Structures are given as structure tokens and as C-alpha cells.
Amino acid sequence: NSKSASSRENRQLHILYSKTRSHYLESNVSRSINQLLDSKNSPRITKIVSLGLGSLTKSTDQIRRIKQLAILLAIAERLRQSQPSLEIYAQDPSFSKIDEAFLQSLGVHILSTSSATEVGEAAQYIDETTLVYSPFLTLEAYELFFATGTFNFFVGDDFDALRIKWPKHSAGWKEAESLSRRYVQGLRKRVIGGDDGFWDVEDKPFPMAMYHRTSQRHQGKQPKAKL
């Protein structure tokens, strides 16, 4: 019976997620991210949009994706200390029904897109108060996301590390270089450090960084209206 199979999968995902979450909260990666989020110059954030999380069930690199999810939800938890009404959204064309039900059970709203080459519903949710979380996006997807033009804050690939993933002057290198020059160089970058075994060799993604627009620093000095 497919219903009992899917509820079994959902239970297994919850067990795996809660184990991974404990592991993350004890890691130096978690401390590094919290320090960056608590920085005085960070822009105000009212929602998080996750792009490219991938399927959490139909995947050979399931563990890495669950780790990325643990980071996403821990970031949300930290930000909710100052923004209790913060909402979390996730969009990925490869989400299965089980993925969606599992994410919804963790308080994540699902956005839809027909393909990996379209921004989809996420475009309506990305604005100056959105943190975009994209720990593992293709260059094409980054191009789409950056072209929305409204983002101020994203946590994702460290673009300096991303460029050197390809041989110099190859097509991938040129594309990463071009994205970096057009969209990333004007942003303030802070490297996410502290890897102490949270990432295993086989699931280790490229180094991550936090980027935000520096003009926000001046806006931040204006008194904010209390909600």
C-alpha cells in the first residue's frame, strides 16, 4: 500500500533529519553561521527562499541534502529570534510528493516551478527582505536567480571557490567568472568557516559564503518601525 510506504518514508526522513540537526547544532559550521547572522550589519529578513535543495528521498546524495536542510531550518530558527513571523519557502523541480509532505511538516511552504530553467513562483517571493538559500545551484540556475535583480542577501556557493572548480578559460570557468563579475562582486562576502567533520568527504559541497548588499548597512541605521 503506497500510503503506508510513504508514511514509513516520512518517518525515516524525520529520524534522519533530527539526527542530522543535532550533529549540525554541535558543529563549528553552526557557530560560524550564527556569528554571521548576528552581525549588526545584516539586512532585515522576513522570509527565506530555498532554491535547489533537491529531492530528499530519490537521491544518491540524500545525506548531503538533509544536511543542507538542517542548515536552512537552523538559519530560520536563529532569524526568528528577532523576526518571529519569518516564513520559509522551498522550490525545486525534483521534489516528490513525499519531499513536499515532509518539508510541509517542518513548516516549509512549497513553491512550484515547471523546470530547472525557470525561476517559477520563487520570483514573486524574492525581494529586499528575502534571504535566498542556495547551497548547491547550477550556474544556469544562479543566472536565473541573479537576473530577478531584487535580492539583497544570499547564502550559497562561495563564488571564489566555485570559479576554480573548472580549468582556467574553460566554458564553466568563464560562466562562473562572468556571474561573479556581473552580480557577486558588488556584494559583501563573509566566508562560512568551521568545518569540523560536519561534512563527510563524499557529501562535501563547495565552500559556502554569505553575501549581502552593502547599501543595507546605511539603511540599517534608520529607526525601524515596530510591528
N, C-alpha and C positions, 0 to 999 in steps of 0.2 A: 504494500500500500504506500503510494507516493507521499501521502500526508504524514505518516509516521516516520518515513525515511527523512523527510525534510525537517521534521521536528527533532529527529535524532541529530541531523547535521547542525541544526541551530544550537542544540545543547553543546555539541562538541566545539563549535565556534566560540561559545561563551566561556567554556573551560579554558580553551587555548588563549583567548583574549585576556581573561583575568590573570592567568599565569604570566603572560607577556607584560601586562600592565604593572604587576608587582615588580618584575625584573626591571622595567623601564624606570619606575619611580625611585629605585635604589641606585640607578646608574648616574655616572657623571654627565652623560648626554642630557639627562633630565635637569640636572643642576645648571648646566650651561644654557639651556633654552630658557629656564626660569629667570636667570640673571638678565638675559637679553630682553625678555618680555617685561621685566620690572624696570627697565631703563626709563629714566624720566622723559627722554625724547621720543618715545614711541607714540605713533598716532593713535587716536581713539578708534577702537574697533567694536562694531556692533554685530558683525557676522563673520563666519568663516566659510569659505567655499573650497572644498577639496576637489581637485581635478586629477584624474589618472591614478586613483587608488588601485584599480584593477579588481578582478573577481577574487574574493576571499576564499572561495570554495574550489572552483575549477582552475587550479593553478599549481604549477610545479614549485613556484617560489612563494607558497602560501605563508610561510613563517615571516618572510620579509614584509609581506603586505600587512600581516597582523601587527607587526612592529610599527609600521608606518601609521596604522590606525590608532595604536596606543599613543603615539606621539601627538596625533591630531586631537584626540579626546583630552589628553593631558593639557595641551595648549588651551583648549576651550575652557577646561576647569579653572586654569590659572587666570584667564582673562575674565571669567565670570565673577571673580572676587571683586572686581571693580565695575563690571558690566553684567549684572545678573540676568538681563534679558537677552544676552548673546544667543544667536541661533546658529546651528551648524547645518551645512548643506554638502552633499557629495554628488558628483556626476562622473559616470564612466560608462561608455557604451557596452563594456563587457560585464556589467553587473547582472547576476542571475536573480531570479525571484527570491531565492534563499538569501543571497547577499543583501538584497533590499530589505527583506523582513528583519534580518539580523541587525543591520545598521539602524533601521527604524526603532528597534527595541532598545537601542543605545541613545535614542534621541536625535538621530541624524535624519534630516529631510532629504528625500531623493529628488534630484533634478534630472531631466531627461535630455538626451541628445541622440540623433539618429546615427551619427558616425563619429569616429575619432578625428575627422577632418572638419567638424563643425563645432562652434562654441556652444550651440544649443541653448538651453534655458539658463545656463550659468551667466550668460551675458547680461541678463536682467538683474542679477544679484551682485554683480561686481561693481562697486563704486568706491568713493574715497574712504568709507568706513569698513571696507571688507579686507580681511586677511585671506589671501589666496594661498592654499597649502598644496604644493605640487612637488612631492619628493622624487617623482620618477616620471617625467614627461618626455615625450619625443620632441625633437626640435620643431617639427611641424606644429605640434600642439602648443608649444611655447609661442611660436609665431602668431597663432590664432589668438591666444590669451593676451599677449602684449598688444596686439592690434586693437583690442577693445579700448585701450587707452585710458581707462578710468582708475586702474588700480594704484594704490599707494603703498601697499605692503604685501610682500610675499615671502613664504618660507619654502625653499626648494633647492634645486641643484646650485652648488657653488659654481658660477659660470667660469671662474678662472681654472677650476679643476676640470670642468666639462670640456673646455677648449682643447686641453692636452690629451683628451681621450682619443682623438684622431691624429693620424700622421699629419705633420705640418703641410698646409696648402692642399690637403685632400678636400673633397666636397663637404664632408661633415665638419671639418675644421673651419672652412670658410663660412659655413652657415652659422656655426656657434659664434664665430668671431663677429659676424655681421649682426646677429641678435644682440650680442654683448655691447657692441658699439652703439647700435640704434636705441636700445631700450634699457640696458642694465647699468651702463657706466654713470649715468646721472643719479643713480640711487645710492644711498648709504648702505654699505655692506658690513655685516658682522658675522664672522665665521662661527658656526656651531661646533664647539670642541668637545673634548672629554669622552672619547670612545674608550671604554674600559671593558670590552667584551660584550657590550650590548648587541653589536652587530657581529655575526659569525662571518667567517671567510666566504662561505658560499652565498650568504644573503647580503653581503656588504654593498650598499649602493655607493654612488659617488658622494664625496663630501657635500654636506648641506650648509646653506647660509641663510641669513635673514636679511632681506633688503627692504628699505623704505625710502620714500621721498623726503629729502632733507627740508624742503619748504615747510613741511609739517612742524618742524621744530619751532618755527616762528609763530605759526598758528596756535601751537600748544600753549603759548604764553597768555592767550586771551582767556579771560574767565569763562568757564563753561557753564551753560545753563544747567541747573539741577533738574533731573527728570522727576 
